[in-house]
Every structure is written in C-alpha cells, then in structure tokens.
Amino acid sequence: MAEGKKMEGSVKWFNSRKGYGFIKGDDNEDYFVHYTALSNGTFLRENDRVEFTAATTEKGKQAQSVTLLQKGSDLGGGHKERKSNEEEYEEEEMSEEQPEEESEEE
C-alpha cells in the first residue's frame, strides 16, 4: 500500500449501515472510505468537509485517517435533505438488484 499525501475533500455519500462511502478529494478524484478509517464516534454525511491521507492500494484510491473538518449542515445543507438523498441512493441500489421484477410488472 502506497502512502499518499494529506488532502481535503467532501463526502459524496456514506452509508453508515454498510460502513463505507466515497469522498471527492480537492484533486477531483474519488476515494473509497471505510468506517475503519474514521476516529471512534465520527459519522460522515453527504457534503461534510474532511481531511484525509490519500493512499493507492491494489483495490484503488482510498481515504485513510479521515478527520471531520466541518459538517455539511454547517455549509448550508440540512440533515433532512441529506437523509433523503441517502434513502434515494438505497432505492436506486434496490432497483438495480431487481431489474427483472420491475420489467415483469409492466
């Protein structure tokens, strides 16, 4: 695993039930983030500003040692709106898993 440099970015999405998500770095690259990269008691939500160490692994780019800098809600987004976006993502994910059932119902 190649250690990278410290950088900042914004959380694109994070599913707390599954324990992972993605951060868009200020370099415009997407970084996978796993809950093990967070400090105990830290929860990420969409649009949160974070600092992290960018690493390149055999599985791709990952965010490690993630620190919350500013909550997305402090930047103008509301928690209620972020929650609905997460639910929307989960609905899309469910529909992708069952495309045959959808076509049979039509």
Phi and psi in degrees as a GROMACS rama.xvg file:
@    title "Ramachandran Plot"
@    xaxis  label "Phi"
@    yaxis  label "Psi"
@TYPE xy
-90.3276  122.379  ALA-2
-75.3982  140.925  GLU-3
-112.01  -157.609  GLY-4
-102.596  160.65  LYS-5
-72.0226  137.719  LYS-6
-152.115  172.663  MET-7
-114.627  162.911  GLU-8
-171.107  -174.94  GLY-9
-123.506  141.835  SER-10
-70.9901  121.891  VAL-11
-76.0228  -51.1371  LYS-12
-162.433  154.024  TRP-13
-148.085  122.784  PHE-14
-98.3324  106.682  ASN-15
-68.796  -26.8766  SER-16
-70.7223  -37.0595  ARG-17
-89.2796  -21.4279  LYS-18
85.2779  20.984  GLY-19
-152.557  169.306  TYR-20
-175.602  -159.066  GLY-21
-136.736  145.063  PHE-22
-116.416  135.277  ILE-23
-94.0414  112.721  LYS-24
-71.146  160.077  GLY-25
-64.3694  -9.59524  ASP-26
-89.3865  8.1382  ASP-27
70.3729  14.3302  ASN-28
-98.5935  151.548  GLU-29
-94.6044  137.161  ASP-30
-124.591  127.14  TYR-31
-67.5546  137.633  PHE-32
-129.549  129.276  VAL-33
-106.383  150.052  HIS-34
-57.679  -24.1836  TYR-35
-69.8625  -13.6558  THR-36
-85.7825  -3.5443  ALA-37
-99.6362  150.922  LEU-38
-67.7963  151.276  SER-39
-54.6667  133.705  ASN-40
85.1797  0.0285691  GLY-41
-92.8881  130.17  THR-42
-121.754  134.715  PHE-43
-103.405  143.965  LEU-44
-134.294  161.42  ARG-45
-51.7866  136.841  GLU-46
76.271  -0.373322  ASN-47
-62.0906  140.484  ASP-48
-89.5666  132.847  ARG-49
-135.179  158.964  VAL-50
-115.041  142.104  GLU-51
-155.465  165.92  PHE-52
-97.5177  121.744  THR-53
-81.816  129.505  ALA-54
-131.942  145.747  ALA-55
-106.675  121.741  THR-56
-116.198  176.929  THR-57
-65.1816  -18.5609  GLU-58
-94.9635  -3.89383  LYS-59
124.31  -164.349  GLY-60
-80.0381  133.55  LYS-61
-133.422  149.381  GLN-62
-96.6908  128.238  ALA-63
-124.488  158.321  GLN-64
49.5594  55.5808  SER-65
-79.3027  131.04  VAL-66
-122.979  130.081  THR-67
-74.7014  124.204  LEU-68
-97.2273  -44.6465  LEU-69
-155.008  133.436  GLN-70
-68.6927  143.66  LYS-71
-59.5643  -32.8575  GLY-72
-65.4552  -27.4252  SER-73
-74.3681  -16.6095  ASP-74
-94.5333  4.89487  LEU-75
116.721  -12.6651  GLY-76
-91.4462  150.697  GLY-77
-98.9661  149.895  GLY-78
-60.4135  -39.9157  HIS-79
-59.1377  -42.8734  LYS-80
-64.0757  -42.5907  GLU-81
-64.5235  -38.6972  ARG-82
-63.8856  -41.884  LYS-83
-65.0677  -34.3499  SER-84
-64.3294  -39.4969  ASN-85
-65.5112  -41.8891  GLU-86
-63.9294  -38.8613  GLU-87
-61.9145  -42.3903  GLU-88
-60.6264  -44.1608  TYR-89
-64.3042  -36.3521  GLU-90
-64.5747  -42.0652  GLU-91
-61.678  -41.9618  GLU-92
-62.6595  -41.8448  GLU-93
-65.1872  -41.6316  MET-94
-66.74  -30.8564  SER-95
-69.5355  -29.0102  GLU-96
-77.0531  -21.4699  GLU-97
-129.34  54.3272  GLN-98
-68.1789  -29.963  PRO-99
-67.7662  -40.3385  GLU-100
-62.8471  -38.7047  GLU-101
-63.1797  -43.409  GLU-102
-70.6663  -28.9234  SER-103
-70.3044  -32.7811  GLU-104
-71.9949  -22.7871  GLU-105
